[in-house]
Amino acid sequence: MEGCCKHEQDGKKDKINYLLTIMGIIIFVTGILWRSYTAISVVLYILSYLLIGYDIFLNAIKKLFRKDMFDENFLMTIATVGALATKNYIEGIAVLLLYKIGEFLQDKAVENSKRKIEKAINIKAEYANIYKDNAITKVNPIEVKIGDTILVKNGEKVPLDGIVTEGNTSIDTSALTGESIPREIKEGDRILSGSINVSNAIKVKVTKDYQGSTVYKIIELIQNAVEKKSNTEKFITKFSKVYTPIVTMLALLIAIIFPLLLNIPVEESIFRALTFLVVSCPCALVISVPLGFFVGIGSCSKRGILVKGSNYLDILSTIDTILFDKTGTLTYGTFKVVKEELKSDRISKEKIIECIVLAESLSNHYIAKSIVNYYHIDIDKSKMTEHKEIAGKGIIATIDGNIVLVGNETLLSAEKISYHKVNEIGTVLHVVINKEHIGYIVLNDMIKEGSYSLIKGLKRLGIKETILVTGDRKNVAENVVYELAIDEVYSELLPKDKANIVEKIKSNKKIAYVGDGINDGPVIAIADVGIAMGAGSDIAIETADIVLMDDKPEKMITAIKIARKTKFVVTQNIIAILLVKIVFLILSAFGISTMWEAIFADVGMSLLTILNCMRIYKIRKK
């Protein structure tokens, strides 16, 4: 609410400023037409000068009282007051006018970038349809509670995160992910707020309230992104505070020393000093750097990559090593049964599979869910009278009077069950019924299609090293490393081990870490740049500096390309501005450059740097 009021106040100030400037221009033109009437034209010039430069003078006075006066407002005020004092009325007003035009164009460039970002995140639903007692009530999404059922009709935005409980449909996730192809959704699937239902009506059980929803977090991230300054922006701010007093002193020396040493008339020296001040204005420098990073953030948002601050975009451009979590990041995190070795003389294979599914049906572990989804058979849970899940080992259940164990070798050893060791790539679950080792099943996590192109793309970009850091078994991790051609692997790690390894690697390298799980939160925070997958845990997303909304790891390539291009364009602008400044500062000091040339050089550089920033939106696919 406070931000909204501030935005409205800023809008009113802008309108008043534009109105005063237009009035000033009209009076200025009138003064030029009446210049034969000297006294009248001078009065008109001074009036137009005050109207056009009203906000500049106000800012200069405010900063004077804060003892932070050395900025472009101060330089413009001193230069133009001096111009009027030496009766260079038209030049002095022209300095203000062209400066205001440059500012206006810069504001429009920023607004254009904002509109692109807003379009990319125009995902907030204005209402939600609560479905209760066969009746539909339209309410504000803020009023919906976790556990409520909402109806999302064809063409409506999904207001809150949830699970589809009834119906199948297609959803447009382009606002979230940048992906233009609709995605098919069925009962039991997770659905994110901000998506658009483009087919059949569906019922969704809400799993997060509005403030915990994806749409709220995205909007909050974008609004806060521009407040976090990059190292380059911080440098320019510090540079301006040193640069402005220096050029002010140099202008003062030109006005005083030149008449004494070079025998130049005092009026001519003062005019050179004023021209020197106009040229020295760091407007283009101060505006173009944050604008460049703002456009970079907008370019990422357009492609479904959320960057929480320009500082993270700045750091990403320098990364040389990238570490990856495995499950849910490079792989889908949904396991598939790839091998079955189940055999018993007393029990049929169908009965064995039923026992496995029943034992796993009450577990929330992702492997258990994968088994239930893979076999997809009808089960009667009343057959199971006891159920015990042992963390990190497996499950012990009583089914139809039989004691069933489904778990790893650790569980079998703890229960003193004899078995043959299995050398398989994947997660091996042994099956025991009434202390008889029936066999085992092997599950594998499928590698995401985009992971193959990701590693190849990173190599083409010159990333020196890719590393897999995972808690998974050594043979599983090494298989993924082999498949994807990753450089190095650390496996069978606890969260604490992950953090220690990342700290060690970070000590001599610039690293990014990409993960999605709760256990990745601390490691994401440690890395120079932490990156989370959009379908990952809330902790990972909240801790991360960058979020890949569509859960596609290959978007890392696009993010790095945008970061590097942003840094390149910003550096280009800084070098070009400084070179032009130096040349015209020398020319104005020696009276070769007039104030008009100085004005056009300054405004011209501002426009060129704005146009150069717009190039950041265009990123090559290859």
Secondary structure, 3 states (H helix, E strand, C coil): CHHHHHHHHHHHHHHHHHHHHHHHHHHHHHHHHCCCCHHHHHHHHHHHHHHHCHHHHHHHHHHHHCCCCCCHHHHHHHHHHHHHHCCCHHHHHHHHHHHHHHHHHHHHHHHHHHHHHHHHCCCCCCCEEEEECCEEEEECHHHCCCCCEEEECCCCECCCCEEEEECCEEEECHHHHCCCCCEEECCCCEECCCCEECCCCEEEEECCCHHHCHHHHHHHHHHHHCCCCCHHHHHHHHHHHHHHHHHHHHHHHHHHHHHHHCCCCHHHHHHHHHHHHHHHCCHHHHHHHHHHHHHHHHHHHHCCEEECCHHHHHHHCCCCEEEECCCCCCEEEEEEEEEEEECCCCCCHHHHHHHHHHHHCCCCCHHHHHHHHHHCCCCCHHHEEEEEEECCCEEEEEECCEEEEEECHHHHHHCCCCCCCCCCCCEEEEEEECCEEEEEEEEEEEECHHHHHHHHHHHHCCCCEEEEECCCCHHHHHHHHHHHCCCEEECCCCHHHHHHHHHHHHCCCCEEEEECCHHHHHHHHHCCEEEEECCCCHHHHHHCCEEECCCCCCHHHHHHHHHHHHHHHHHHHHHHHHHHHHHHHHHHHCCCCCHHHHHHHHHHHHHHHHHHHHHHHCCCCC
